[in-house]
Amino acid sequence: MAVEDKKLAIKRQFLRYIHPLKSITNAVDQKKCWIEQMKYLVQDFKTLLNLSFKEFWSTVVFNKQATMGLCTFLQEAAPPHLMDQLPQDSDVLTIYNEIDHFAYKLFKRLTTSSENEENFMSPHYMWSLLCNNNIISIPMLYDICSIYGQSYKKELEIIFIELFTCQKLYKENLIHSIQFTIKCLSQFQDKIELEIDYGNHIAQSNKTSTEIEETNLCMIEDIINFLLDTSYSISNFLEIYPLASIFFYQEKLHLKIASFYHSIKPLIYKKVVAMNKLEKFQEKLHASRLLLVKSVKQCLIHIPTKTTNKSESAVEEYLEAVSELLAYNEFVNDYNVVYNLTKDIKKYQKSNKEIDSTRYDYLLKSLELINKPYTELEQKELQEQHLEVQTSSTNIENARLRSLINNVKDLLPHLGDGFIQKCLEYYDMDSEKVINMVLEDCLPSELTQYEFNLPLMTEDEDASGYDPSIKGNKKLKKLKAVLDDKSFRNEMRPFYEKYNFTEITCAELESYYNDEYDDTYDEVEYVIPEPTDENEKRRPDVIPRVLIEKKAVTEFVEEEFSDDEPQQVLNFQPFCENPEEVRERQARRYAAKQSLRSNRTSSSATSSGSNVELDRQRKNENKAFSGNHNRRNAARNKQQRGMF
């Protein structure tokens, strides 16, 4: 049933929506002009809504400007998560909210096939009309999900189910839009890397620090807002129409999101921390991360529905998807924190034992290794926070103790800080009671054992339990005396003597000395000299034989032997050879070797004859045609010997 008629279409110029920041700067006149224009846009929406059923559809189909205001508003509107991008002016926000309200009412009428019993058409005809005339497209549906996804979720669920059921062409358009989204994410990733790198180069330019900071701030703010809006659009679309998850999964959008997340998250956080703007953007960054993780979960949502039927192929498909995600550590770590991927794998391992257990073990071990650095980092942060709390509490206690000690010393200045501390601890930190007990001389024996001038103990001394101020322990005051006290050795000696291991003195060590026996002079008979007089203990002074002339030596030998004893031939052997004789012998030996070598060389030269010159010429001419393999070795040997 045709409801559109070109004659019924109204002829009217419809306005476009203009973002306030593009039209308003600071001038009051610009603000008034923008408000007046937007009032005309609201009037256009009201005009379309007040038309009759046939006039409305005729105008929408035949007047191409009729939905221009709706399309431009959906493209440039500020979603609920980006309301800070609007001027915080009451007049501007009032007219904006009015446009937002009537824009959704217009979209609602565009998706309603029946208004009453007289004015209706079939849903299939309506959606074919909208699709063929490009009145409602898939990109518009993404914008609708981003702006109205949370406010009108139930209504949009019904509209989306009817849309994809009645018009099959929307499914094809959805697949093309997913492919386009994957390309956009790749381009956006490259854009972020380039812009962040460009921002680093700006810091080295001649611009002032204020200009550089403003440029970097504007750049990073645009990146974070685009990231947040994209993640909201994908997540809300899958939440409103979960049946589309199979198309997202088949086109591998979940892998692209994981790759995008893994690459972009460290870059953005590093840049934001360097700019000292983490507190400003932390909420948006956290929301973007959570929504991207949620989008991947929604892409995989159709697989668990199959696994409930205990289908082995479905479980394998899920494990395969998880294995592909493990390549992106940053993403898998956050995904595991939000959705406990380890728990899901263990659940499937119990319910589907047909699959090899090594596959489950591999996934669980991989998740453990991925999460280990982040777990250690979190534990370190918790320990640092706990240490800060302990330090702050300790500082507060020390300040309170110092205040109480000062109160006591104001009246009793002769007392030491350490003695006052002991008294305060004994009397539950009551300074007045301490003063009274000291003045009345009624201190208990637990406190009188300390000296009155006891200084304040440090934390290390207090923790060791050593208190040199106690009377009766004064001999331990000097640390050197304590260290020199070796009395414990006598107590431990009997115990170690059982194992033949004990400390010995130097005298005992000399008596125990038993070096290796030297048998060099065993064959020499040693005659014990007879005791002589003290005057004859030293032998007479004599001239060394080397200094005595040969004649004198002969005379000395003749005098040494008496006439009664038989003459013996003197077999004199010097202590060392004469150096002249040694040099002469070595010279004779060297000359013999040289003569032998010259004879050998002359004989070989004689045998070769006249062929030497010919061989030399041939070698010189043909040396380029054969490799000299020893040349490298010879060069290496020369280099090792330090010749060059």
Secondary structure, DSSP 8 states (H G I E B T S, - for coil): -----GGGS----------HHHH-SS-HHHHHHHHHHHHHHHHHHHHHHHS-HHHHHHHHHH-TTTTHHHHHHHHH---GGGGGGS---HHHHHHHHHHHHHHHHHHHHHT-SBSSSSSB--HHHHHHHHHHTTSS-HHHHHHHHHHHTTTSHHHHHHHHHHHHHH-THHHHHHHHHHHHHHHHHHHHHHHHHHHHHHHHHHTTSSS-HHHHHHHHHHHHHHHHHHHHHHHHHHHHHHHH-GGGHHHHHHTTHHHHHHHHHHHHHHHHHHHHHHTT-HHHHHHHHHHHHHHHHHHHHHHTTHHHHHHTTT-HHHHHHHHHHHHHHTT-HHHHHHHHHHH-HHHHHHHHHHH-TTS-HHHHHHHHHHHHHHHHHHHHHHHHHHHHHHHHHHHHHHHHHHHHHHHHHHHHHHH-TTS-HHHHHHHHHHTTT-HHHHHHHHHTT---HHHHTS-TT-----HHHHHHT--TTSTT-GGGSSHHHHHH--THHHHHHHHHHTTT-----HHHHHHT-------TTSSS---------GGGSS------GGGS-HHHHHHHHHHHS-SSS---------SS--HHHHHHHHHHHHHHHHHHHHHHHHHHHHHHTTHHHHHHHHHHHHTTSS--THHHHHHHHHHHTT--
